[in-house]
Amino acid sequence: MHEVTLIAHRREEQGKQKAKALRKNGKIPAVVYGHGKPAIPLMFDAKDLLPLFKHASSENVIITLQLADEKRELKAIIKEAQTEPIHNVLLHLDLQEIQLKEKIKVKIPIVLTGIPDGVKNGGGILEHILDQVEITCLPADIPDQITLDVQHLRVGQSLHVSDVKLEKGEVVSDPSKVITTVLPPIVETAVAEAPVVAEEAKEPEVIVKGKKDEETAE
């Protein structure tokens, strides 16, 4: 589990144009949603958010929000980070307030380790199908990642969500989903192409009877 502390300022003015103006001035608009409480519009200095996105799974980082001029703190996680798709520039943050003693639902990345027996000795191909699973746990128990050893897998064998075991927390993703599998080797088959003899179709000979032929026929 990673934790960062961020200073947030209340945002009094809202709307697309106001948010656009904030971003031009190096600010990132945000909203923090609470447990049955009104959402709080906030803004951050863009440079202050850099430590948050240094982590591979930033959505699972616990954020201690220090509300400027209010002398109080909130604990939150990222609910959604809206980015500009072409340049991947952060536009807006949606945060979810959490309680350290209440379980939350988060998605955890899956990392595979080892070379499967079916790849090493059977010529198979390892296919990583599912790269994250959803779990419920206390905020302090959020794992950075789930590591699965695949060395024992032979050709045709798979690991499913049901194979994920946690010391703290519970997996809530569909247990039947395949995480990874070892595919059979690709066999290249040589197909002999039969020689194609392109025979030119002979056009039927057309005899046109002229005047001399008609006289002979007479």
TORTOR-824588 format. One line per 2 residues: number of its first residue (from 1); their letters; for each residue x, z, y of N, C-alpha, C. Coordinates in steps of 0.02 Angstrom, whole numbers, plus 50000, padded with zeros to 5 digits. Layout:
// residues N
NUM> a> X,Z,Y,X,Z,Y,X,Z,Y ~ ...
// end
This chain:
// residues 218
1> mh> 50042,50000,49941,50000,50000,50000,50044,50000,50062 ~ 50027,49958,50110,50062,49956,50173,50016,49981,50228
3> ev> 50046,50011,50279,50006,50036,50334,50043,50021,50400 ~ 50006,49998,50449,50035,49986,50516,49991,50019,50568
5> tl> 50021,50034,50625,49985,50064,50681,49982,50013,50737 ~ 49922,50001,50763,49912,49953,50817,49875,49986,50875
7> ia> 49896,49969,50935,49860,49992,50995,49808,49940,51014 ~ 49746,49961,51019,49691,49916,51036,49660,49937,51102
9> hr> 49637,49888,51140,49603,49900,51203,49531,49876,51197 ~ 49486,49913,51226,49416,49891,51226,49408,49827,51266
11> re> 49364,49785,51242,49351,49721,51274,49280,49723,51303 ~ 49276,49724,51368,49211,49731,51401,49174,49665,51405
13> eq> 49210,49612,51421,49178,49546,51428,49184,49507,51364 ~ 49129,49475,51345,49128,49438,51282,49105,49366,51294
15> gk> 49109,49326,51241,49091,49256,51247,49150,49211,51233 ~ 49137,49148,51216,49189,49101,51198,49238,49088,51254
17> qk> 49213,49080,51314,49257,49065,51371,49302,49125,51387 ~ 49273,49185,51382,49313,49245,51395,49367,49253,51342
19> ak> 49349,49238,51278,49397,49244,51224,49453,49192,51233 ~ 49434,49133,51255,49484,49080,51267,49532,49101,51322
21> al> 49506,49132,51373,49548,49155,51428,49595,49211,51406 ~ 49572,49254,51362,49614,49307,51335,49673,49278,51297
23> rk> 49659,49229,51255,49713,49199,51214,49765,49165,51258 ~ 49743,49135,51314,49791,49104,51360,49838,49156,51391
25> ng> 49814,49218,51395,49854,49272,51424,49889,49314,51370 ~ 49894,49287,51310,49931,49322,51257,49893,49378,51223
27> ki> 49827,49377,51228,49785,49428,51196,49746,49396,51139 ~ 49731,49437,51089,49690,49415,51032,49626,49456,51031
29> pa> 49568,49423,51038,49504,49460,51034,49490,49482,50962 ~ 49455,49538,50956,49440,49565,50890,49376,49606,50893
31> vv> 49349,49619,50834,49290,49662,50828,49301,49707,50768 ~ 49286,49772,50776,49290,49817,50719,49220,49841,50702
33> yg> 49201,49831,50638,49135,49850,50614,49140,49917,50578 ~ 49091,49961,50591,49093,50027,50561,49035,50039,50512
35> hg> 49032,50099,50486,48979,50118,50439,48915,50133,50477 ~ 48872,50083,50484,48809,50093,50518,48815,50107,50592
37> kp> 48874,50093,50619,48884,50105,50691,48891,50038,50726 ~ 48878,50036,50791,48884,49973,50828,48956,49947,50824
39> ai> 48962,49881,50821,49028,49850,50820,49064,49862,50886 ~ 49130,49870,50883,49170,49883,50943,49211,49821,50959
41> pl> 49200,49788,51015,49242,49731,51034,49309,49756,51061 ~ 49363,49727,51034,49431,49749,51052,49473,49689,51070
43> mf> 49533,49704,51093,49583,49652,51102,49652,49682,51091 ~ 49698,49639,51066,49766,49660,51052,49815,49615,51090
45> da> 49874,49642,51104,49928,49599,51125,49951,49560,51064 ~ 49955,49494,51070,49972,49452,51013,50037,49473,50980
47> kd> 50087,49491,51020,50153,49509,50992,50149,49573,50950 ~ 50099,49617,50965,50092,49679,50928,50066,49668,50857
49> ll> 50037,49609,50845,50009,49595,50779,50060,49567,50730 ~ 50120,49550,50753,50170,49521,50709,50186,49564,50648
51> pl> 50194,49630,50654,50208,49671,50595,50152,49667,50542 ~ 50091,49656,50565,50034,49653,50520,50039,49593,50473
53> fk> 50062,49536,50500,50063,49474,50461,50130,49461,50428 ~ 50174,49510,50428,50237,49504,50390,50225,49515,50316
55> ha> 50170,49546,50299,50155,49561,50229,50119,49502,50197 ~ 50135,49489,50134,50106,49432,50098,50031,49437,50094
57> ss> 50006,49499,50087,49934,49509,50082,49911,49553,50139 ~ 49910,49524,50199,49896,49563,50260,49825,49592,50260
59> en> 49778,49560,50223,49710,49586,50223,49704,49653,50187 ~ 49755,49673,50150,49754,49737,50115,49797,49790,50148
61> vi> 49821,49776,50208,49860,49824,50246,49811,49872,50282 ~ 49824,49937,50276,49782,49985,50311,49807,49990,50383
63> it> 49761,49980,50430,49778,49979,50501,49753,50044,50533 ~ 49799,50079,50565,49780,50136,50606,49770,50111,50677
65> lq> 49709,50109,50699,49694,50084,50766,49695,50142,50816 ~ 49739,50137,50864,49741,50185,50918,49705,50154,50977
67> la> 49646,50181,50993,49607,50154,51048,49634,50181,51114 ~ 49662,50136,51154,49694,50155,51217,49644,50191,51262
69> de> 49667,50244,51293,49629,50283,51343,49571,50321,51312 ~ 49566,50322,51246,49510,50359,51215,49534,50417,51172
71> kr> 49598,50419,51159,49628,50474,51120,49595,50483,51052 ~ 49581,50428,51020,49555,50432,50951,49580,50374,50910
73> el> 49578,50384,50845,49604,50334,50799,49550,50314,50749 ~ 49557,50252,50724,49514,50227,50671,49558,50197,50617
75> ka> 49536,50201,50556,49569,50168,50500,49528,50105,50484 ~ 49563,50049,50475,49527,49986,50463,49570,49940,50420
77> ii> 49537,49889,50393,49572,49834,50359,49544,49768,50387 ~ 49580,49714,50376,49557,49649,50400,49499,49625,50357
79> ke> 49445,49608,50389,49388,49579,50355,49393,49503,50355 ~ 49415,49475,50412,49426,49403,50417,49473,49389,50475
81> aq> 49520,49344,50463,49565,49321,50516,49551,49248,50529 ~ 49524,49233,50588,49507,49164,50605,49567,49130,50636
83> te> 49586,49073,50609,49644,49037,50634,49626,48965,50651 ~ 49666,48936,50695,49659,48865,50712,49692,48827,50655
85> pi> 49654,48782,50620,49677,48754,50557,49739,48710,50561 ~ 49749,48675,50616,49805,48628,50620,49871,48664,50630
87> hn> 49873,48710,50678,49936,48745,50695,49938,48816,50667 ~ 49885,48837,50631,49881,48903,50600,49892,48959,50652
89> vl> 49862,48951,50710,49867,49001,50764,49809,49049,50759 ~ 49823,49114,50763,49771,49165,50758,49725,49162,50819
91> lh> 49659,49161,50805,49610,49156,50859,49569,49220,50867 ~ 49555,49253,50811,49509,49311,50815,49517,49352,50751
93> ld> 49508,49418,50759,49511,49463,50702,49445,49501,50694 ~ 49419,49501,50633,49363,49545,50615,49392,49601,50573
95> lq> 49381,49662,50593,49407,49720,50558,49350,49762,50530 ~ 49363,49796,50474,49313,49840,50443,49340,49911,50443
97> ei> 49304,49956,50476,49324,50026,50475,49317,50054,50405 ~ 49365,50095,50384,49364,50125,50318,49372,50201,50323
99> ql> 49353,50234,50270,49364,50306,50263,49412,50316,50204 ~ 49464,50355,50214,49516,50362,50163,49489,50392,50098
101> ke> 49433,50426,50100,49406,50457,50039,49349,50416,50009 ~ 49338,50356,50035,49286,50312,50008,49319,50250,49978
103> ki> 49295,50230,49920,49322,50170,49887,49301,50107,49925 ~ 49345,50059,49925,49331,49994,49958,49345,49938,49908
105> kv> 49318,49880,49924,49327,49821,49881,49378,49775,49915 ~ 49431,49758,49878,49484,49715,49905,49506,49664,49852
107> ki> 49536,49610,49876,49563,49559,49832,49639,49567,49828 ~ 49665,49569,49766,49736,49581,49755,49768,49519,49723
109> pi> 49825,49497,49750,49859,49438,49721,49888,49453,49652 ~ 49888,49402,49610,49916,49407,49542,49982,49371,49539
111> vl> 50032,49405,49512,50099,49375,49504,50115,49374,49430 ~ 50138,49316,49406,50156,49309,49336,50231,49317,49328
113> tg> 50252,49350,49275,50323,49361,49263,50341,49341,49191 ~ 50402,49314,49183,50425,49293,49117,50410,49221,49101
115> ip> 50443,49196,49049,50432,49127,49026,50394,49131,48959 ~ 50336,49102,48955,50296,49107,48894,50333,49077,48833
117> dg> 50322,49107,48775,50351,49080,48713,50328,49008,48702 ~ 50266,48994,48720,50239,48927,48710,50271,48875,48754
119> vk> 50302,48897,48809,50339,48851,48853,50410,48844,48829 ~ 50441,48901,48814,50511,48902,48794,50522,48868,48727
121> ng> 50479,48883,48679,50490,48858,48611,50440,48806,48588 ~ 50386,48799,48625,50334,48753,48603,50325,48693,48648
123> gg> 50363,48691,48703,50358,48635,48749,50293,48633,48789 ~ 50257,48690,48790,50194,48692,48826,50203,48697,48902
125> il> 50147,48698,48937,50147,48701,49010,50106,48761,49032 ~ 50135,48805,49073,50099,48863,49098,50057,48843,49158
127> eh> 49993,48856,49155,49948,48841,49210,49920,48906,49239 ~ 49933,48918,49303,49909,48978,49337,49843,48960,49372
129> il> 49788,48984,49346,49722,48963,49368,49693,49009,49422 ~ 49697,49074,49410,49668,49123,49456,49724,49163,49489
131> dq> 49729,49159,49555,49786,49191,49589,49770,49258,49621 ~ 49707,49282,49613,49690,49348,49638,49628,49374,49603
133> ve> 49622,49440,49601,49562,49472,49573,49536,49523,49623 ~ 49472,49538,49617,49440,49586,49661,49436,49653,49626
135> it> 49454,49706,49662,49452,49773,49633,49419,49821,49682 ~ 49400,49880,49657,49378,49935,49700,49425,49993,49689
137> cl> 49444,50026,49744,49489,50083,49739,49489,50120,49805 ~ 49521,50177,49806,49530,50213,49869,49582,50176,49911
139> pa> 49576,50178,49977,49624,50142,50018,49697,50159,50003 ~ 49711,50222,49989,49781,50241,49975,49806,50213,49909
141> di> 49761,50188,49866,49781,50163,49800,49783,50087,49797 ~ 49778,50053,49853,49779,49980,49853,49848,49955,49831
143> pd> 49852,49918,49776,49917,49892,49755,49937,49831,49795 ~ 50003,49821,49803,50027,49762,49839,50011,49699,49800
145> qi> 50016,49704,49733,50003,49646,49690,49991,49672,49619 ~ 49966,49628,49577,49957,49643,49506,50005,49597,49468
147> tl> 50051,49626,49430,50101,49587,49394,50082,49583,49320 ~ 50079,49523,49294,50062,49511,49223,50120,49478,49187
149> dv> 50140,49506,49130,50193,49478,49090,50163,49424,49044 ~ 50191,49364,49046,50163,49309,49006,50210,49287,48950
151> qh> 50264,49324,48938,50314,49303,48889,50286,49293,48819 ~ 50235,49332,48801,50208,49330,48733,50160,49271,48721
153> lr> 50141,49237,48773,50090,49185,48765,50118,49124,48728 ~ 50080,49102,48678,50098,49041,48641,50052,48984,48665
155> vg> 50066,48925,48640,50026,48867,48659,49953,48880,48640 ~ 49908,48869,48688,49837,48879,48676,49812,48949,48692
157> qs> 49858,48996,48707,49837,49064,48722,49830,49073,48798 ~ 49788,49123,48817,49772,49134,48887,49770,49208,48903
159> lh> 49774,49224,48967,49760,49291,48993,49696,49287,49034 ~ 49652,49335,49025,49589,49337,49061,49588,49397,49108
161> vs> 49538,49398,49152,49530,49455,49198,49523,49520,49158 ~ 49493,49516,49100,49484,49576,49058,49551,49605,49035
163> dv> 49605,49567,49040,49671,49591,49019,49706,49631,49075 ~ 49677,49632,49135,49707,49669,49190,49688,49743,49183
165> kl> 49739,49785,49182,49729,49858,49176,49759,49892,49237 ~ 49720,49936,49267,49741,49972,49327,49745,50046,49313
167> ek> 49796,50078,49340,49801,50151,49334,49750,50184,49381 ~ 49743,50154,49440,49696,50181,49490,49654,50123,49516
169> ge> 49589,50129,49508,49545,50075,49530,49512,50040,49472 ~ 49466,49995,49489,49427,49959,49438,49421,49886,49458
171> vv> 49432,49842,49409,49426,49770,49421,49352,49752,49420 ~ 49328,49716,49470,49258,49698,49473,49247,49622,49467
173> sd> 49301,49583,49464,49294,49511,49453,49267,49499,49383 ~ 49239,49439,49372,49211,49420,49307,49265,49426,49253
175> ps> 49256,49470,49204,49309,49481,49153,49323,49421,49110 ~ 49277,49373,49108,49287,49314,49064,49329,49259,49097
177> kv> 49343,49266,49162,49380,49214,49197,49452,49211,49172 ~ 49478,49150,49165,49546,49139,49141,49594,49144,49200
179> it> 49646,49185,49192,49697,49192,49244,49752,49140,49234 ~ 49776,49135,49172,49829,49087,49157,49824,49066,49084
181> tv> 49848,49007,49069,49846,48982,49001,49906,48937,48989 ~ 49926,48931,48925,49981,48886,48906,49951,48824,48875
183> lp> 49958,48769,48910,49931,48705,48886,49978,48673,48836 ~ 49951,48633,48790,49993,48597,48742,50039,48549,48778
185> pi> 50096,48533,48747,50141,48485,48779,50109,48416,48785 ~ 50130,48380,48836,50105,48313,48846,50144,48265,48802
187> ve> 50109,48231,48757,50141,48184,48711,50133,48114,48739 ~ 50190,48083,48750,50189,48015,48776,50182,47966,48718
189> ta> 50130,47928,48718,50119,47879,48665,50134,47810,48691 ~ 50176,47775,48651,50193,47707,48671,50140,47659,48645
191> va> 50107,47625,48687,50055,47578,48668,50084,47508,48671 ~ 50088,47477,48611,50116,47410,48607,50064,47360,48633
193> ea> 50085,47326,48684,50039,47278,48712,50043,47213,48674 ~ 49988,47192,48650,49986,47129,48612,50000,47071,48659
195> pv> 50043,47025,48638,50059,46969,48682,49996,46929,48697 ~ 49989,46915,48759,49931,46878,48780,49951,46805,48789
197> va> 49920,46764,48750,49934,46692,48755,49879,46662,48797 ~ 49899,46642,48854,49850,46613,48899,49847,46538,48888
199> ee> 49798,46519,48851,49789,46448,48838,49745,46419,48893 ~ 49770,46369,48921,49731,46336,48971,49671,46301,48939
201> ak> 49615,46316,48964,49555,46284,48936,49556,46210,48953 ~ 49550,46171,48899,49551,46099,48909,49483,46075,48932
203> ep> 49484,46041,48987,49421,46015,49012,49400,45955,48970 ~ 49339,45951,48953,49317,45893,48913,49328,45827,48950
205> ev> 49350,45779,48912,49365,45713,48942,49299,45678,48958 ~ 49293,45659,49018,49231,45626,49040,49245,45552,49047
207> iv> 49208,45512,49010,49216,45440,49013,49161,45412,49057 ~ 49184,45383,49109,49135,45352,49155,49135,45278,49141
209> kg> 49079,45252,49122,49074,45181,49107,49069,45140,49170 ~ 49116,45094,49176,49115,45051,49233,49079,44986,49217
211> kk> 49089,44938,49259,49054,44874,49251,49080,44836,49191 ~ 49149,44839,49179,49178,44804,49123,49154,44832,49058
213> de> 49149,44898,49055,49125,44930,48993,49053,44910,48979 ~ 49014,44903,49031,48945,44885,49021,48940,44814,48994
215> et> 48986,44770,49019,48984,44701,48995,49005,44698,48922 ~ 49055,44742,48903,49077,44742,48833,49021,44767,48789
217> ae> 48987,44818,48814,48932,44846,48774,48879,44796,48763 ~ 48871,44748,48810,48819,44698,48801,48841,44649,48747
// end
